[in-house]
Amino acid sequence: MKLFFREQLPLIFVYFGQLFVIMLIYWLDGYRHIMISLYAALLSSCLLAGYLTFRYITNRTFYNRLKQPPVALEEYASPSQQAPLAEALQHLLKNQYRLYQNDLHHYQHKINVHTQFINQWVHQMKIPVSVIHLMIQDQDAQPFPEIGDELDKLRKGLEMVLYAARLDAFEHDFYVEALDMETIVRSVTSSQKRLFIRSGVFPFVQVEGEICMVSDEKWLSFAITQLITNAVRYTAGTNRKIYFRGYVRTSKPVLEIQDEGVGIPASDLPRVFDPYFTGENGRNFQESTGMGLYLVKQICDKLGHQVELESTVGQGTVVRIVF
């Protein structure tokens, strides 16, 4: 209603202005019948009010649509009155929505093609990495151990690219089942033994009894691997430990990963889950990509898990996954 009156306000002013001018002309011409003039003005005003009422009723949906934008893209205008403005608005929105859908499908197809290419490329690259690893696994002389370490980094980088590309199609690539926490933790830490040995950091697993959690083993293992990589990367010195604690908090299983690293500055904590954010530590540790914690948060959100992070500079970082 307010939008309608705001639009018709110039017409109302012009109408009363010209009505005043006409009455003034008659007055200057010697016409002195005030009551007849007022009666004519009243009739004319009633006609104006009738016109405005008819105009508002026939275009009510038009003004309501302009005042209350649709919440979803599919909610384009569908007015019940067949007024010209309402029909034109509906036709315009339908055409715009159709053009938007066409563009959306076009770009979605390009993204799908790009994602498929990335997946195929990663799988192709993983094959020569595995072959090279097999060729040097029995070689202890220099520089074969260093080559093995670099191959591990390359393999983790390829896995990060693969999992990041699959996030958009997460619902097509996960399997939820009951998992034993200690089994998962020991399996992941065992797969990262080369990283622990090379860095002089050792895992310490402490799970209170048999704790069962519901999750996807593949995605969860990847998330824990990212947390291990971060914990080792930001742990300075040797003979340090990374603690894996499993317990139940208010009937919810919790996996806690604590390192003895450099810690995260308080100013960086609000942004640690943002993509590509490396913060102050990223400038000191050149291998930081800013994607590890981002992927962990995205994966846990999609699995329905909660991620908590606490850190103190110089003492280390604690990350909890609440199932």
C-alpha positions in Angstrom: 0.0 0.0 0.0 2.8 2.5 0.9 4.6 1.7 -2.3 1.5 2.4 -4.3 0.8 5.7 -2.7 4.4 6.7 -3.1 4.2 6.0 -6.8 0.8 7.8 -7.2 1.8 10.8 -5.0 3.0 13.0 -8.0 -0.4 12.3 -9.8 -2.3 13.4 -6.7 -0.4 16.6 -6.4 -0.8 17.4 -10.1 -4.5 16.6 -9.9 -5.2 19.0 -7.0 -2.9 21.6 -8.6 -4.8 21.6 -11.8 -8.1 21.6 -9.9 -7.0 24.7 -7.9 -5.9 26.4 -11.2 -9.3 25.8 -12.9 -11.3 27.0 -9.8 -9.0 30.1 -9.7 -9.7 30.9 -13.4 -13.4 30.7 -12.8 -13.1 32.9 -9.7 -11.2 35.5 -11.6 -13.7 35.4 -14.4 -16.4 36.4 -12.0 -17.9 33.1 -11.1 -18.9 33.2 -7.4 -20.9 30.0 -6.7 -18.6 28.5 -4.1 -20.8 25.6 -3.1 -21.2 24.5 -6.7 -17.4 24.7 -7.2 -16.8 22.7 -4.1 -19.4 20.1 -5.1 -17.7 19.8 -8.5 -14.4 19.4 -6.8 -15.8 16.7 -4.5 -17.2 14.7 -7.4 -13.9 15.0 -9.2 -12.0 13.8 -6.1 -14.4 10.9 -5.8 -13.6 9.9 -9.4 -9.9 10.2 -8.6 -10.3 8.0 -5.5 -12.2 5.5 -7.5 -9.5 5.4 -10.1 -6.8 4.9 -7.5 -8.7 2.2 -5.8 -9.3 0.3 -9.0 -5.6 0.8 -9.9 -4.4 -0.6 -6.6 -6.7 -3.6 -6.7 -5.8 -4.6 -10.2 -2.0 -4.2 -9.5 -1.9 -5.3 -5.9 0.2 -8.4 -6.5 2.6 -6.3 -8.5 3.3 -4.0 -5.6 3.4 -6.8 -3.1 6.0 -8.6 -5.2 8.1 -5.4 -5.4 7.8 -4.9 -1.7 8.6 -8.5 -0.7 11.3 -10.1 -2.9 11.2 -13.9 -3.3 13.1 -16.0 -0.7 13.9 -18.6 -3.3 14.8 -18.2 -7.0 11.8 -20.5 -7.9 9.4 -18.0 -6.3 8.9 -15.8 -9.3 5.7 -13.8 -9.6 2.4 -15.6 -10.2 -0.3 -12.9 -9.7 -3.9 -13.9 -9.6 -5.1 -10.7 -11.2 -4.5 -10.5 -15.0 -3.5 -6.8 -14.9 -1.1 -5.6 -17.6 1.6 -4.7 -15.0 1.3 -8.0 -13.1 1.4 -10.0 -16.3 4.4 -8.1 -17.6 6.2 -8.6 -14.3 5.5 -12.3 -14.3 6.7 -12.6 -17.9 9.8 -10.6 -17.2 10.7 -12.7 -14.1 10.1 -16.0 -16.0 12.4 -14.9 -18.8 15.1 -13.8 -16.3 14.8 -17.0 -14.4 15.1 -19.1 -17.6 18.2 -17.2 -18.6 19.7 -17.6 -15.2 19.0 -21.4 -15.3 20.6 -21.7 -18.7 23.7 -19.8 -17.5 23.7 -21.9 -14.3 23.6 -25.2 -16.2 26.3 -24.0 -18.5 28.7 -23.1 -15.7 27.8 -26.2 -13.7 28.7 -28.3 -16.7 32.0 -26.5 -17.0 32.7 -27.1 -13.3 31.7 -30.8 -13.6 34.1 -31.2 -16.6 36.9 -29.5 -14.7 36.3 -31.6 -11.6 36.3 -34.8 -13.7 39.5 -33.7 -15.3 41.1 -33.0 -11.9 40.0 -36.5 -10.6 41.4 -38.2 -13.6 44.7 -36.3 -13.5 45.2 -37.0 -9.8 44.6 -40.7 -10.3 47.0 -40.7 -13.2 49.7 -38.9 -11.1 49.2 -41.3 -8.2 50.3 -44.3 -10.3 53.8 -43.1 -11.1 54.2 -41.9 -7.5 53.3 -45.4 -6.3 55.7 -47.0 -8.8 58.6 -44.7 -7.8 57.8 -45.5 -4.1 58.0 -49.2 -4.8 61.3 -48.8 -6.7 63.0 -47.1 -3.8 61.4 -48.7 -0.8 64.2 -51.2 -0.2 66.9 -48.6 -0.8 68.5 -47.2 2.4 71.4 -45.3 0.8 71.3 -41.6 0.2 69.4 -39.9 -1.4 66.6 -42.5 -1.5 65.1 -41.8 2.0 64.8 -38.1 1.1 63.2 -39.1 -2.2 60.7 -41.2 -0.2 59.9 -38.2 2.0 59.2 -36.0 -1.0 57.0 -38.7 -2.5 55.0 -38.7 0.7 54.5 -35.0 0.4 53.5 -35.3 -3.2 51.0 -38.1 -2.5 49.4 -36.0 0.3 49.2 -33.1 -2.0 47.4 -35.2 -4.6 45.0 -36.5 -2.0 44.2 -33.0 -0.8 43.4 -31.9 -4.4 41.3 -35.0 -4.9 39.3 -34.6 -1.7 38.8 -30.9 -2.2 37.4 -31.6 -5.7 35.0 -34.2 -4.3 33.6 -31.9 -1.6 30.9 -30.5 -3.9 29.7 -34.1 -4.7 30.1 -35.3 -1.1 26.6 -36.8 -0.9 27.5 -39.2 -3.7 30.8 -40.4 -2.1 30.3 -41.3 1.5 29.3 -44.4 3.5 28.2 -44.0 7.2 28.9 -46.8 9.5 29.8 -47.5 13.2 33.5 -47.2 13.7 35.8 -48.0 16.7 37.7 -44.9 17.6 40.9 -46.5 18.7 41.1 -48.7 15.6 40.7 -45.6 13.3 43.3 -43.6 15.2 45.9 -46.3 15.2 45.3 -47.1 11.6 45.8 -43.4 10.6 48.9 -42.9 12.8 50.4 -46.1 11.4 50.0 -44.9 7.9 51.9 -41.7 8.9 54.8 -43.4 10.6 57.3 -42.1 8.0 56.2 -38.6 8.8 56.5 -39.1 12.6 60.0 -40.7 12.3 61.3 -38.1 9.9 60.1 -35.2 12.2 61.1 -36.8 15.5 57.6 -36.6 16.7 55.8 -39.5 18.2 52.1 -40.3 18.6 50.6 -41.2 22.0 47.1 -42.8 21.8 44.9 -43.0 24.9 41.3 -44.0 24.3 39.0 -44.6 27.3 37.5 -48.0 26.7 35.7 -49.0 23.5 34.2 -45.9 22.0 32.0 -46.3 19.0 31.2 -43.4 16.7 29.2 -43.1 13.5 31.0 -41.6 10.6 32.6 -42.3 7.2 35.9 -44.0 7.5 37.6 -42.7 4.4 36.6 -39.0 4.9 37.3 -39.1 8.6 40.7 -40.7 8.1 41.6 -38.0 5.6 40.5 -35.3 8.1 42.6 -36.9 10.9 45.6 -37.1 8.5 45.3 -33.3 7.9 45.3 -32.7 11.6 48.3 -34.9 12.1 50.2 -33.1 9.2 49.4 -29.7 10.7 50.4 -30.9 14.2 53.8 -32.3 13.0 54.5 -29.3 10.7 54.1 -26.8 13.5 55.9 -28.8 16.2 59.4 -27.5 16.6 62.2 -29.6 18.1 62.5 -33.4 18.5 61.2 -36.0 20.9 57.9 -34.2 21.0 54.5 -36.0 21.2 51.1 -35.7 19.6 48.4 -36.9 22.0 45.3 -38.7 20.7 42.7 -38.9 23.4 39.3 -40.5 23.1 36.5 -40.0 25.6 32.8 -39.5 26.0 31.5 -36.0 26.8 27.8 -35.7 27.6 27.1 -38.9 25.8 29.0 -37.7 22.7 32.2 -39.4 21.6 35.1 -36.9 21.4 38.5 -37.4 19.6 41.0 -34.9 20.9 44.4 -34.3 19.1 46.9 -32.2 21.0 50.4 -31.2 19.9 53.3 -29.5 21.6 53.9 -27.1 18.7 54.3 -23.3 18.4 50.6 -22.6 18.9 48.4 -20.2 17.0 48.2 -16.5 17.8 44.9 -15.3 19.3 44.5 -12.9 16.4 44.5 -15.7 13.9 42.1 -18.1 15.7 38.9 -16.6 14.2 40.1 -17.3 10.7 41.9 -20.6 10.9 39.1 -22.4 9.1 39.0 -20.0 6.2 40.4 -21.4 2.9 44.0 -20.4 2.0 44.5 -18.6 5.3 48.0 -19.3 6.7 48.3 -16.6 9.3 51.5 -15.7 11.1 52.7 -19.3 11.3 52.3 -19.7 7.6 55.0 -17.0 7.0 57.4 -18.9 9.2 56.6 -22.4 7.9 56.8 -22.2 4.1 55.0 -25.5 3.4 51.7 -24.2 4.8 48.9 -24.1 2.3 46.0 -22.8 4.4 43.7 -25.7 3.2 44.2 -28.3 5.9 41.9 -27.0 8.6 39.5 -25.7 6.0 39.0 -29.2 4.6 38.7 -30.6 8.1 36.0 -28.2 8.9 34.1 -28.8 5.7 34.3 -32.5 6.0 33.2 -32.6 9.6 30.3 -30.2 8.8 29.1 -32.5 6.1 29.4 -35.6 8.3 27.6 -33.8 11.1 30.6 -33.6 13.4 31.6 -30.5 15.4 35.1 -29.1 15.4 36.6 -27.3 18.3 40.0 -25.6 18.4 42.0 -24.2 21.3 45.6 -22.9 21.1 48.2 -21.1 23.2 51.3 -19.6 21.7 54.4 -21.6 22.8 52.3 -24.4 24.3 50.5 -26.1 21.4 47.1 -26.6 19.8 44.2 -28.8 20.7 41.6 -29.9 18.1 38.5 -31.8 19.1 36.1 -33.7 16.8 32.8 -34.1 18.6 30.7 -36.9 17.0 
